Amino acid sequence: MLAQNSKSEPEYLTPDEVAQILKIHRNTVVRKFAHMAGVVNLGVGERLHKRRYRVLRIPRHVLERFIAANRVSGPAL
């Protein structure tokens, strides 16, 4: 039997799941994460007269790194 959350396999999230966590729109997630290292792009590139189709899978550690880098500290009292 395989362990569900083994350390060898990262957990991958969809843009919709990341959008819910960050409380932003799905398209914003796709724009911000499309070119980040570690993000898996399963989509098809742009071709003549065809728009590109992005299917992203975002590892949880990339999301956590993004959150840490963009954390806003509260006002100093």
A tleap script that builds the chain and sets N, CA, C and O, in Angstrom:
source leaprc.protein.ff14SB
mol = sequence {
  NMET LEU ALA GLN ASN SER LYS SER GLU PRO
  GLU TYR LEU THR PRO ASP GLU VAL ALA GLN
  ILE LEU LYS ILE HIE ARG ASN THR VAL VAL
  ARG LYS PHE ALA HIE MET ALA GLY VAL VAL
  ASN LEU GLY VAL GLY GLU ARG LEU HIE LYS
  ARG ARG TYR ARG VAL LEU ARG ILE PRO ARG
  HIE VAL LEU GLU ARG PHE ILE ALA ALA ASN
  ARG VAL SER GLY PRO ALA CLEU
}
set mol.1.N position { 0.839 -1.177 0.000 }
set mol.1.CA position { 0.000 0.000 0.000 }
set mol.1.C position { 0.888 1.246 0.000 }
set mol.1.O position { 1.882 1.289 0.724 }
set mol.2.N position { 0.547 2.250 -0.795 }
set mol.2.CA position { 1.324 3.465 -0.906 }
set mol.2.C position { 0.845 4.500 0.098 }
set mol.2.O position { -0.348 4.602 0.385 }
set mol.3.N position { 1.781 5.258 0.623 }
set mol.3.CA position { 1.431 6.341 1.539 }
set mol.3.C position { 0.866 7.510 0.737 }
set mol.3.O position { 1.366 7.827 -0.342 }
set mol.4.N position { -0.161 8.140 1.258 }
set mol.4.CA position { -0.823 9.233 0.546 }
set mol.4.C position { 0.082 10.452 0.383 }
set mol.4.O position { 0.233 10.962 -0.728 }
set mol.5.N position { 0.679 10.918 1.460 }
set mol.5.CA position { 1.480 12.138 1.403 }
set mol.5.C position { 2.947 11.824 1.632 }
set mol.5.O position { 3.538 12.291 2.606 }
set mol.6.N position { 3.534 11.044 0.752 }
set mol.6.CA position { 4.950 10.731 0.891 }
set mol.6.C position { 5.770 11.970 0.531 }
set mol.6.O position { 5.347 12.789 -0.285 }
set mol.7.N position { 6.928 12.096 1.137 }
set mol.7.CA position { 7.785 13.267 0.899 }
set mol.7.C position { 8.423 13.236 -0.482 }
set mol.7.O position { 8.888 14.270 -0.960 }
set mol.8.N position { 8.459 12.080 -1.134 }
set mol.8.CA position { 9.101 11.990 -2.438 }
set mol.8.C position { 8.256 12.616 -3.550 }
set mol.8.O position { 8.807 13.101 -4.539 }
set mol.9.N position { 6.952 12.613 -3.406 }
set mol.9.CA position { 6.069 13.183 -4.425 }
set mol.9.C position { 5.437 14.465 -3.917 }
set mol.9.O position { 4.742 14.450 -2.900 }
set mol.10.N position { 5.667 15.584 -4.611 }
set mol.10.CA position { 5.033 16.828 -4.176 }
set mol.10.C position { 3.537 16.815 -4.499 }
set mol.10.O position { 3.088 16.147 -5.430 }
set mol.11.N position { 2.793 17.562 -3.710 }
set mol.11.CA position { 1.356 17.692 -3.963 }
set mol.11.C position { 1.161 18.788 -5.001 }
set mol.11.O position { 1.683 19.892 -4.843 }
set mol.12.N position { 0.414 18.494 -6.062 }
set mol.12.CA position { 0.161 19.455 -7.125 }
set mol.12.C position { -1.240 20.021 -6.991 }
set mol.12.O position { -2.193 19.294 -6.710 }
set mol.13.N position { -1.355 21.332 -7.195 }
set mol.13.CA position { -2.632 22.026 -7.103 }
set mol.13.C position { -3.005 22.584 -8.470 }
set mol.13.O position { -2.132 22.910 -9.275 }
set mol.14.N position { -4.294 22.692 -8.725 }
set mol.14.CA position { -4.773 23.310 -9.954 }
set mol.14.C position { -4.849 24.818 -9.747 }
set mol.14.O position { -4.856 25.281 -8.606 }
set mol.15.N position { -4.907 25.596 -10.835 }
set mol.15.CA position { -5.060 27.048 -10.682 }
set mol.15.C position { -6.333 27.431 -9.910 }
set mol.15.O position { -6.336 28.423 -9.181 }
set mol.16.N position { -7.397 26.661 -10.064 }
set mol.16.CA position { -8.628 26.953 -9.319 }
set mol.16.C position { -8.423 26.789 -7.819 }
set mol.16.O position { -8.926 27.591 -7.033 }
set mol.17.N position { -7.686 25.754 -7.415 }
set mol.17.CA position { -7.418 25.535 -5.994 }
set mol.17.C position { -6.527 26.641 -5.426 }
set mol.17.O position { -6.755 27.115 -4.313 }
set mol.18.N position { -5.522 27.046 -6.185 }
set mol.18.CA position { -4.639 28.120 -5.745 }
set mol.18.C position { -5.414 29.435 -5.669 }
set mol.18.O position { -5.203 30.224 -4.748 }
set mol.19.N position { -6.305 29.677 -6.624 }
set mol.19.CA position { -7.124 30.894 -6.612 }
set mol.19.C position { -7.996 30.954 -5.361 }
set mol.19.O position { -8.174 32.027 -4.784 }
set mol.20.N position { -8.539 29.821 -4.938 }
set mol.20.CA position { -9.337 29.801 -3.710 }
set mol.20.C position { -8.476 30.092 -2.492 }
set mol.20.O position { -8.906 30.815 -1.593 }
set mol.21.N position { -7.276 29.544 -2.448 }
set mol.21.CA position { -6.387 29.757 -1.309 }
set mol.21.C position { -5.967 31.224 -1.222 }
set mol.21.O position { -5.984 31.813 -0.141 }
set mol.22.N position { -5.590 31.812 -2.356 }
set mol.22.CA position { -5.098 33.189 -2.379 }
set mol.22.C position { -6.208 34.227 -2.489 }
set mol.22.O position { -5.963 35.422 -2.330 }
set mol.23.N position { -7.436 33.767 -2.763 }
set mol.23.CA position { -8.595 34.650 -2.936 }
set mol.23.C position { -8.375 35.655 -4.074 }
set mol.23.O position { -8.623 36.853 -3.936 }
set mol.24.N position { -7.899 35.115 -5.204 }
set mol.24.CA position { -7.732 35.899 -6.418 }
set mol.24.C position { -8.355 35.128 -7.580 }
set mol.24.O position { -8.754 33.975 -7.416 }
set mol.25.N position { -8.440 35.752 -8.738 }
set mol.25.CA position { -9.056 35.128 -9.904 }
set mol.25.C position { -8.128 34.077 -10.509 }
set mol.25.O position { -6.906 34.196 -10.419 }
set mol.26.N position { -8.704 33.066 -11.117 }
set mol.26.CA position { -7.959 31.973 -11.751 }
set mol.26.C position { -6.978 32.495 -12.801 }
set mol.26.O position { -5.846 32.019 -12.883 }
set mol.27.N position { -7.407 33.470 -13.601 }
set mol.27.CA position { -6.533 34.008 -14.647 }
set mol.27.C position { -5.298 34.685 -14.059 }
set mol.27.O position { -4.223 34.638 -14.657 }
set mol.28.N position { -5.441 35.310 -12.901 }
set mol.28.CA position { -4.308 35.927 -12.230 }
set mol.28.C position { -3.312 34.858 -11.793 }
set mol.28.O position { -2.101 35.052 -11.902 }
set mol.29.N position { -3.813 33.743 -11.304 }
set mol.29.CA position { -2.954 32.630 -10.909 }
set mol.29.C position { -2.176 32.124 -12.120 }
set mol.29.O position { -0.966 31.912 -12.032 }
set mol.30.N position { -2.840 31.935 -13.222 }
set mol.30.CA position { -2.180 31.432 -14.433 }
set mol.30.C position { -1.095 32.405 -14.887 }
set mol.30.O position { 0.002 31.981 -15.249 }
set mol.31.N position { -1.391 33.706 -14.871 }
set mol.31.CA position { -0.401 34.707 -15.285 }
set mol.31.C position { 0.813 34.721 -14.370 }
set mol.31.O position { 1.947 34.779 -14.846 }
set mol.32.N position { 0.588 34.668 -13.058 }
set mol.32.CA position { 1.691 34.780 -12.099 }
set mol.32.C position { 2.540 33.521 -12.008 }
set mol.32.O position { 3.747 33.609 -11.784 }
set mol.33.N position { 1.925 32.342 -12.180 }
set mol.33.CA position { 2.645 31.097 -11.958 }
set mol.33.C position { 3.116 30.413 -13.237 }
set mol.33.O position { 3.870 29.444 -13.153 }
set mol.34.N position { 2.708 30.870 -14.403 }
set mol.34.CA position { 3.002 30.170 -15.660 }
set mol.34.C position { 4.492 29.989 -15.914 }
set mol.34.O position { 4.897 28.969 -16.472 }
set mol.35.N position { 5.309 30.949 -15.521 }
set mol.35.CA position { 6.737 30.884 -15.840 }
set mol.35.C position { 7.607 30.656 -14.609 }
set mol.35.O position { 8.823 30.841 -14.668 }
set mol.36.N position { 7.000 30.259 -13.502 }
set mol.36.CA position { 7.783 30.001 -12.288 }
set mol.36.C position { 8.456 28.632 -12.370 }
set mol.36.O position { 7.924 27.692 -12.960 }
set mol.37.N position { 9.622 28.550 -11.770 }
set mol.37.CA position { 10.352 27.279 -11.735 }
set mol.37.C position { 9.589 26.275 -10.887 }
set mol.37.O position { 9.137 26.597 -9.788 }
set mol.38.N position { 9.446 25.065 -11.395 }
set mol.38.CA position { 8.765 24.004 -10.668 }
set mol.38.C position { 7.331 23.788 -11.088 }
set mol.38.O position { 6.767 22.729 -10.814 }
set mol.39.N position { 6.718 24.766 -11.749 }
set mol.39.CA position { 5.329 24.645 -12.202 }
set mol.39.C position { 5.303 23.810 -13.472 }
set mol.39.O position { 6.100 24.024 -14.386 }
set mol.40.N position { 4.389 22.864 -13.522 }
set mol.40.CA position { 4.267 21.965 -14.665 }
set mol.40.C position { 3.208 22.518 -15.612 }
set mol.40.O position { 2.067 22.747 -15.208 }
set mol.41.N position { 3.587 22.733 -16.878 }
set mol.41.CA position { 2.660 23.219 -17.893 }
set mol.41.C position { 2.324 22.056 -18.824 }
set mol.41.O position { 3.177 21.600 -19.586 }
set mol.42.N position { 1.089 21.582 -18.762 }
set mol.42.CA position { 0.656 20.455 -19.577 }
set mol.42.C position { -0.096 20.903 -20.828 }
set mol.42.O position { -0.618 20.076 -21.575 }
set mol.43.N position { -0.146 22.202 -21.047 }
set mol.43.CA position { -0.930 22.744 -22.154 }
set mol.43.C position { -0.215 22.696 -23.486 }
set mol.43.O position { 0.865 22.119 -23.614 }
set mol.44.N position { -0.835 23.310 -24.468 }
set mol.44.CA position { -0.337 23.349 -25.838 }
set mol.44.C position { 0.075 24.780 -26.144 }
set mol.44.O position { -0.628 25.725 -25.786 }
set mol.45.N position { 1.214 24.938 -26.806 }
set mol.45.CA position { 1.703 26.267 -27.155 }
set mol.45.C position { 0.861 26.931 -28.226 }
set mol.45.O position { -0.016 26.313 -28.830 }
set mol.46.N position { 1.151 28.213 -28.448 }
set mol.46.CA position { 0.408 28.981 -29.436 }
set mol.46.C position { 0.830 28.573 -30.839 }
set mol.46.O position { 2.018 28.419 -31.121 }
set mol.47.N position { -0.151 28.400 -31.714 }
set mol.47.CA position { 0.111 28.061 -33.113 }
set mol.47.C position { -0.605 29.063 -34.007 }
set mol.47.O position { -1.381 29.891 -33.530 }
set mol.48.N position { -0.345 28.984 -35.272 }
set mol.48.CA position { -0.966 29.894 -36.221 }
set mol.48.C position { -2.487 29.818 -36.102 }
set mol.48.O position { -3.072 28.748 -36.274 }
set mol.49.N position { -3.109 30.920 -35.816 }
set mol.49.CA position { -4.567 31.060 -35.693 }
set mol.49.C position { -5.163 30.280 -34.526 }
set mol.49.O position { -6.371 30.049 -34.489 }
set mol.50.N position { -4.335 29.877 -33.584 }
set mol.50.CA position { -4.827 29.160 -32.404 }
set mol.50.C position { -4.234 29.796 -31.158 }
set mol.50.O position { -3.034 30.062 -31.092 }
set mol.51.N position { -5.071 30.030 -30.190 }
set mol.51.CA position { -4.609 30.569 -28.928 }
set mol.51.C position { -3.975 29.463 -28.099 }
set mol.51.O position { -4.387 28.306 -28.184 }
set mol.52.N position { -2.967 29.816 -27.289 }
set mol.52.CA position { -2.331 28.790 -26.456 }
set mol.52.C position { -3.323 28.303 -25.401 }
set mol.52.O position { -4.244 29.020 -25.010 }
set mol.53.N position { -3.114 27.093 -24.963 }
set mol.53.CA position { -3.986 26.457 -23.990 }
set mol.53.C position { -3.104 26.030 -22.831 }
set mol.53.O position { -2.242 25.167 -22.990 }
set mol.54.N position { -3.314 26.630 -21.663 }
set mol.54.CA position { -2.474 26.338 -20.506 }
set mol.54.C position { -3.197 25.438 -19.524 }
set mol.54.O position { -4.330 25.706 -19.125 }
set mol.55.N position { -2.534 24.385 -19.150 }
set mol.55.CA position { -2.995 23.487 -18.099 }
set mol.55.C position { -1.849 23.414 -17.107 }
set mol.55.O position { -0.860 22.719 -17.344 }
set mol.56.N position { -1.979 24.130 -15.995 }
set mol.56.CA position { -0.893 24.202 -15.027 }
set mol.56.C position { -1.159 23.310 -13.835 }
set mol.56.O position { -2.301 23.103 -13.427 }
set mol.57.N position { -0.067 22.782 -13.283 }
set mol.57.CA position { -0.106 22.083 -12.007 }
set mol.57.C position { 0.972 22.731 -11.159 }
set mol.57.O position { 2.146 22.745 -11.530 }
set mol.58.N position { 0.568 23.265 -10.023 }
set mol.58.CA position { 1.449 24.055 -9.179 }
set mol.58.C position { 1.792 23.258 -7.925 }
set mol.58.O position { 0.898 22.937 -7.141 }
set mol.59.N position { 3.062 22.933 -7.721 }
set mol.59.CA position { 3.438 22.217 -6.505 }
set mol.59.C position { 3.180 23.083 -5.265 }
set mol.59.O position { 3.324 24.305 -5.308 }
set mol.60.N position { 2.804 22.441 -4.180 }
set mol.60.CA position { 2.493 23.181 -2.955 }
set mol.60.C position { 3.701 23.980 -2.473 }
set mol.60.O position { 3.531 25.089 -1.966 }
set mol.61.N position { 4.921 23.446 -2.616 }
set mol.61.CA position { 6.096 24.177 -2.139 }
set mol.61.C position { 6.329 25.454 -2.942 }
set mol.61.O position { 6.870 26.419 -2.403 }
set mol.62.N position { 5.935 25.485 -4.222 }
set mol.62.CA position { 6.044 26.704 -5.024 }
set mol.62.C position { 5.034 27.733 -4.532 }
set mol.62.O position { 5.349 28.920 -4.444 }
set mol.63.N position { 3.825 27.286 -4.212 }
set mol.63.CA position { 2.806 28.183 -3.662 }
set mol.63.C position { 3.273 28.768 -2.333 }
set mol.63.O position { 3.128 29.968 -2.101 }
set mol.64.N position { 3.829 27.937 -1.461 }
set mol.64.CA position { 4.311 28.408 -0.162 }
set mol.64.C position { 5.453 29.407 -0.325 }
set mol.64.O position { 5.532 30.386 0.417 }
set mol.65.N position { 6.341 29.165 -1.296 }
set mol.65.CA position { 7.432 30.090 -1.579 }
set mol.65.C position { 6.889 31.426 -2.081 }
set mol.65.O position { 7.392 32.485 -1.707 }
set mol.66.N position { 5.850 31.374 -2.937 }
set mol.66.CA position { 5.212 32.592 -3.456 }
set mol.66.C position { 4.574 33.384 -2.325 }
set mol.66.O position { 4.719 34.605 -2.267 }
set mol.67.N position { 3.874 32.708 -1.430 }
set mol.67.CA position { 3.214 33.373 -0.309 }
set mol.67.C position { 4.260 34.039 0.598 }
set mol.67.O position { 4.077 35.181 1.019 }
set mol.68.N position { 5.339 33.334 0.895 }
set mol.68.CA position { 6.396 33.891 1.754 }
set mol.68.C position { 7.056 35.112 1.111 }
set mol.68.O position { 7.362 36.084 1.800 }
set mol.69.N position { 7.272 35.066 -0.184 }
set mol.69.CA position { 7.927 36.168 -0.871 }
set mol.69.C position { 7.025 37.387 -0.991 }
set mol.69.O position { 7.521 38.510 -1.076 }
set mol.70.N position { 5.715 37.188 -0.999 }
set mol.70.CA position { 4.776 38.287 -1.186 }
set mol.70.C position { 4.003 38.644 0.075 }
set mol.70.O position { 2.981 39.326 0.014 }
set mol.71.N position { 4.489 38.187 1.202 }
set mol.71.CA position { 3.823 38.481 2.477 }
set mol.71.C position { 3.982 39.963 2.794 }
set mol.71.O position { 5.065 40.531 2.659 }
set mol.72.N position { 2.888 40.570 3.215 }
set mol.72.CA position { 2.887 41.972 3.573 }
set mol.72.C position { 2.835 42.066 5.087 }
set mol.72.O position { 1.938 41.510 5.722 }
set mol.73.N position { 3.796 42.768 5.661 }
set mol.73.CA position { 3.774 42.916 7.111 }
set mol.73.C position { 2.750 43.980 7.488 }
set mol.73.O position { 2.480 44.903 6.721 }
set mol.74.N position { 2.197 43.834 8.663 }
set mol.74.CA position { 1.176 44.767 9.134 }
set mol.74.C position { 1.778 46.117 9.512 }
set mol.74.O position { 2.999 46.266 9.547 }
set mol.75.N position { 0.932 47.089 9.790 }
set mol.75.CA position { 1.432 48.421 10.154 }
set mol.75.C position { 2.129 48.385 11.518 }
set mol.75.O position { 1.694 47.684 12.431 }
set mol.76.N position { 3.193 49.136 11.635 }
set mol.76.CA position { 3.928 49.215 12.897 }
set mol.76.C position { 3.171 50.117 13.863 }
set mol.76.O position { 2.744 51.213 13.499 }
set mol.77.N position { 3.011 49.661 15.067 }
set mol.77.CA position { 2.286 50.451 16.070 }
set mol.77.C position { 3.221 51.072 17.050 }
set mol.77.O position { 2.783 51.771 17.964 }
savepdb mol mol.pdb
quit
